[in-house]
Amino acid sequence: MIETLVTILNRRQHGFDVVIHTNEHGPAHVHVFRGGNKLKAELQPVRIVYNQGFNGRERRRIRAFLEEYQAFLLQE
């Protein structure tokens, strides 16, 4: 099976990349990247599963962003 990475929202728009791997299993989740930092968050409800490098302020910003775009991301 070929895995496809789909960058849903990119850094130019929001300061980080939000990526969905099309062949990953549930629950619905996204991966967030910027520089060497990465984070995985489930979408229903929005919950950070793991974080590597984002500080507390950045995590709060990412969580708020994911909550704002939750319906869109679940659709994708």
Secondary structure, 3 states (H helix, E strand, C coil): CCCCEEEEECHHHHCCEEEEECCCCCCCEEEEEECCEEEEEEECCEEEEEEECCCHHHHHHHHHHHHHCHHHHHHC
